Amino acid sequence: MKLIFERSVAGRSCALLPECDVPQAALPQELARTQSLDLPELSEIDLSRHYTELCKQVHGVNDGFYPLGSCTMKYNPAVNEETCSLPGFTGIHPLQPVHTAQGCMEVLHTAEDLLCQVTGMDVMTFQPAAGAHGEYTGVLLIKAYHQSRGDTARNQIIVPDSAHGTNPATAAMAGFKVVNVPSGADGCVDLEALRKAVGPNTAGLMLTNPNTVGIFDKNILEITDIIHKAGGLNYYDGANLNAIMGTVRPGDMGFDVIHLNLHKTFATPHGGGGPGAGGVGCKEILKPFLPQNHVIKTENGFTFENAPQSIGSMKAFYGNFGVVVRALTYLLNLGMAGLREASQMAVLNANYMRVKLAPHCKIATDGICMHEFVMSLKDLLKETGVSAKDVAKAMLDYGMHPPTMYFPLIVEEALMIEPTETESKETLDEACNAIIEILAQAKQDPERVKATPHSTPIGRPDEVTAARNPRLRYQ
Ligand SMILES: *Cc1c(COP(=O)(O)O)cnc(C)c1O
């Protein structure tokens, strides 16, 4: 397709500016441009067609099935976009006097209240802009807690090998030594190894639950108890709350701090990297360390409170406010019963696909999964030379986005599928049939599968070069 610069014709425009109604003034010479600005000049229809064509080059949730595991790429209700576009929300300035921003502050306060009810936490901040950013905030809270008690020997964070990759990265970023704990064959934390790992240096544990193989750890109460008895605090990676909301609460399972991915579970579209919100909830004991600008309700309306021993600001002002408006819309729309049903459907859909695919390929763990499951194509690769990547590429020709590949690292030739709750039985059946067909083809005609995809604008770019040396400039 043509670049927008190649479509440009000098003098063409789609701006209809009103007549100038003030005297014209010349710019001071030193501020004036010496060369003309090289911007594309297009009519509105050419501009519209350009972006429509660009849209068709990528696969989005609105195009078809998008089962990217660990990402919760679900269809998000359009009403969320409507509410967050209301002028009262978009026209506000972060430095406005608080008495003129009471509605927006009520949004933050109400969303906090509801999400604390969902998670079993006492307070929440919306400053962090992403899940990983929320983890970093939460682990800094744990660090501040120990330091405030003069307990400076606690320099280790325990992270099971089934954790999301951001967990060990976060602990290291926050200055902790990462202690890895293995999982057993059932996908759950090895309790004996955990007991051996804790001690006077344990600052805390970061648990991804459901973990990256889609399993709810059946020993979760024992795990949090082991950490508490050793003097540590428990961090819950709640990015996967889509599997459990409305059914169990991390706050009731011994967790002291949690992050949520509002852009996953609570309905903000997040393809292409943003915007997000990693709301961090914690128990009363960590409240004195919260980031700045926490909204509280007083007799005279809403106001901001800064915690006495705050870890400081994690982001300017109040985080990505529009994401919180979307989350609140979703929460109020569904209600507590609706949230529970959404999770139940997400879990049902994943198990439906898991059971349908199980006769055709190895599933990484036995038994019921949560909102996602992991296939291991190790045997297929050995038998046919067709890899997990080849199968993922072949799915593109069926109008589906590939699942997450080669993650989690503890499963060989992994494909991780998260169907989400909004997909119909028909879509799930189509997806299963397509995967079964690809697996059969891999055995009959492996070269054919290895040559896919045939239907996309780009087939198999060199992923390392594309990530390390992206060419983003027009030359
Ligand atoms: C997505 C995810 C994260 C990281 O969230 P970002 O918003 O991408 O930073 C952390 N943990 C788990 C389990 C996740 O699925």
The ligand as a Gaussian input file, in Angstrom:
#p B3LYP/6-31G(d) Opt

LIG

0 1
 C       -0.140000      -9.004000      31.433000
 C        0.391000      -9.508000      32.692000
 C        1.297000      -8.751000      33.442000
 C        1.901000      -7.439000      32.973000
 O        0.959000      -6.458000      32.675000
 P        1.358000      -5.227000      31.713000
 O        0.191000      -4.313000      31.755000
 O        1.599000      -5.823000      30.365000
 O        2.594000      -4.602000      32.259000
 C        1.715000      -9.256000      34.649000
 N        1.290000     -10.454000      35.095000
 C        0.438000     -11.226000      34.387000
 C       -0.017000     -12.546000      34.934000
 C       -0.043000     -10.785000      33.160000
 O       -0.890000     -11.540000      32.466000

